[in-house]
Amino acid sequence: MKTRDRLSKAEVRFAPYAFVSPFFLVFAVFGLFPLVYTAWVSTHDWSLLAGDQGFVGLANYRELMQDQDFWRALVNTVGIFVLATIPQLTIATVLAQVLNSRLRGRTFWRMGVLLPNVTSVAAVGIIFGLIFARDYGIVNWALGHVGLDHPIDWQGHRWSSWLAISVMVDWRWTGYNALILLASLQSVPKDLYEAARIDGASSWRQFWTITVPMLRPTIIFVTIIATIGGIQLFTEPLLFGSGVNAIAGGSTGQFQTVAMYLVQQAFTGQRFGYASTIAWVLFVLIAIFALINVLLLRRIKSAS
């Protein structure tokens, strides 16, 4: 009887850990181990063909700090991230408010905003490449009708390529973030809006004094997710610069991101140790940017 009681107590004590253990086991195999192994590879001179050619310590990190191509890719990444994320989250918040109002066919519109996200990324890259084409693109055609004499080479310059890629990212992810914000918005008590209407608050006033403060936890979440995706941006600029040297991000690397530079070093340059160093620096950058976002949003919350 005592043995059975001990087994029963042990089951009650350890059963919760057994239920959640599959997640941690999968994370250890596919998340933690690659992270640790990448850190180990980053301290070696590692080639895809020759394998480990010796321990170099922090030499790869010192070289990276003096690598002008890396810093250029980092500036490109941050620039595209800022240009894409701020309008994306702003439009997503407003769109969530609109989708939460009394629209006809609300289900249709809510499903419709998710269509860009489920569209093939390759198709999106091809279409936007044609839209922003220098000679026959619809954007230059429209700008020509408002007085622009010379067509813009969207891929040939830094700011124009940043803007074009940001539009592509916003088109694809704004609806996704809007649905996340909409789900949070539907949990806001309707009594708050009714009380505000009775007090004479306009719709715009209700949006800023009720909707935005109640959405702050979700805004923090989508901001962190957008930060992770923005710093790891790879597919959109790669497809935008379609061609033989697409991974280089243009003729002068004007829109090459850190993720693109990482892949270039790993598979074109055959420098897996150096690429692993870039991967670890990218991981640290994501953590720093996410922390900055959280601190800024919390500061705004405390100030209000």
Buried (B, 14 or more C-beta within 10 A) or exposed (E): EEEEEEEEEEEEEEEEEEEEEEEEEEEEEEEEEEEEEBBEBBBBBBBEEEEEEEEBEEBBBEBBEEBEBBEBBBEBBBBBBEBBBBBBBEBBBBBBBEBBEEEEEBEEEBEEBEEBBEEEBEEBBBBBBEBBBBEEBEBBBEBEEEEEEEBBBBBEBBEBBBBBBBBBBBBBBBBBBBBBBBEBBEEBEEEBBEEBEEEEBEEEEBBEBBBBBBBBEBBBBBBBBBBEBBBBBBBBBBBBBEEEEBBBBBEEBBBBBBBBBBBBBBEEBBBBBBBBBBBBBBBEBBEEBBEEBBEEBEEEEEEE
